Amino acid sequence: MEFRQACGQFATGVTVVTALDPERGPVGLTANSFTSVSLDPPLVLVSVAKTAGTHRAFSEGPGFAVHVLAADSKDLAQRFATRDIDRFEGLEWTAGTLGVPLLSGALARFECAPEHAYEGGDHTIFVGRVVAMDLADDADRPALGFFRGGYRVID
Ligand SMILES: Cc1cc2nc3c(=O)[nH]c(=O)nc-3n(C[C@H](O)[C@H](O)[C@H](O)COP(=O)(O)O)c2cc1C
């Protein structure tokens, strides 16, 4: 589809966004719709498909955590974009201040409390207020990018 192809000309980073489903527990998805919105207050957004299995955790859970992936985390990105698997199987995670799952190895990590949810066609735009964040000691490592439908290394 031409619209998708045109959007793909816009190069982005790649994130894994985790949340806590009231019934299913830890959930998460790979997302490149992450954007920083406001510095004061610190707000970010992620746009989540209404059909995504994780959508309910965003609308009903305690918040979400955004993990900005390094170039060596392509496997993690693929895992969190794969349907019908337990995306957390064998993964170590800890609960953050809001109770949402936190993964290690990200270049940066933002824990976000729900602030707004906006109608966005077949997606919902979730705006979160950053309540805690981590910047990796080695945050100058290459980042994982997504461009023209494929993963890239951004250095
Ligand atoms: C690079 C990349 C970026 C993606 N970005 C988003 C996104 O911003 N929002 C979204 O809802 N899905 C996005 N997806 C799709 C989801 O990761 C995944 O396919 C979706 O969660 C389907 O699984 P689920 O219904 O089991 O959650 C992206 C996939 C990839 C590979």
The ligand as an SDF file (V2000), in Angstrom:
LIG
                    3D

 31 33  0  0  0  0  0  0  0  0999 V2000
    9.4220   -2.0550   13.7330 C   0  0  0  0  0  0  0  0  0  0  0  0
    8.0050   -2.2510   14.1890 C   0  0  0  0  0  0  0  0  0  0  0  0
    7.2920   -1.1790   14.7010 C   0  0  0  0  0  0  0  0  0  0  0  0
    5.9830   -1.3390   15.1520 C   0  0  0  0  0  0  0  0  0  0  0  0
    5.3250   -0.2710   15.6780 N   0  0  0  0  0  0  0  0  0  0  0  0
    4.0660   -0.4150   16.1520 C   0  0  0  0  0  0  0  0  0  0  0  0
    3.3860    0.6740   16.7590 C   0  0  0  0  0  0  0  0  0  0  0  0
    3.9170    1.7700   16.8790 O   0  0  0  0  0  0  0  0  0  0  0  0
    2.1310    0.4550   17.2220 N   0  0  0  0  0  0  0  0  0  0  0  0
    1.5000   -0.7580   17.1240 C   0  0  0  0  0  0  0  0  0  0  0  0
    0.3610   -0.8990   17.5590 O   0  0  0  0  0  0  0  0  0  0  0  0
    2.1320   -1.8410   16.5650 N   0  0  0  0  0  0  0  0  0  0  0  0
    3.3930   -1.6950   16.0870 C   0  0  0  0  0  0  0  0  0  0  0  0
    4.0410   -2.7640   15.5430 N   0  0  0  0  0  0  0  0  0  0  0  0
    3.3640   -4.0720   15.5220 C   0  0  0  0  0  0  0  0  0  0  0  0
    3.4460   -4.7800   16.8830 C   0  0  0  0  0  0  0  0  0  0  0  0
    4.7640   -4.8730   17.3680 O   0  0  0  0  0  0  0  0  0  0  0  0
    2.8720   -6.2470   16.8520 C   0  0  0  0  0  0  0  0  0  0  0  0
    2.8290   -6.7370   15.6000 O   0  0  0  0  0  0  0  0  0  0  0  0
    1.5220   -6.2340   17.4410 C   0  0  0  0  0  0  0  0  0  0  0  0
    1.6850   -6.0630   18.8130 O   0  0  0  0  0  0  0  0  0  0  0  0
    0.7310   -7.5260   17.1530 C   0  0  0  0  0  0  0  0  0  0  0  0
    0.7350   -8.3630   18.2090 O   0  0  0  0  0  0  0  0  0  0  0  0
   -0.4100   -8.4280   19.3460 P   0  0  0  0  0  0  0  0  0  0  0  0
   -1.7280   -8.1860   18.7300 O   0  0  0  0  0  0  0  0  0  0  0  0
   -0.2360   -9.8180   19.8530 O   0  0  0  0  0  0  0  0  0  0  0  0
   -0.0480   -7.3830   20.3710 O   0  0  0  0  0  0  0  0  0  0  0  0
    5.3600   -2.6230   15.0860 C   0  0  0  0  0  0  0  0  0  0  0  0
    6.0770   -3.7060   14.5580 C   0  0  0  0  0  0  0  0  0  0  0  0
    7.3880   -3.5330   14.1310 C   0  0  0  0  0  0  0  0  0  0  0  0
    8.1510   -4.7170   13.6180 C   0  0  0  0  0  0  0  0  0  0  0  0
  1  2  1  0
  2  3  1  0
  2 30  2  0
  3  4  2  0
  4  5  1  0
  4 28  1  0
  5  6  2  0
  6  7  1  0
  6 13  1  0
  7  8  2  0
  7  9  1  0
  9 10  1  0
 10 11  2  0
 10 12  1  0
 12 13  2  0
 13 14  1  0
 14 15  1  0
 14 28  1  0
 15 16  1  0
 16 17  1  0
 16 18  1  0
 18 19  1  0
 18 20  1  0
 20 21  1  0
 20 22  1  0
 22 23  1  0
 23 24  1  0
 24 25  2  0
 24 26  1  0
 24 27  1  0
 28 29  2  0
 29 30  1  0
 30 31  1  0
M  END
$$$$
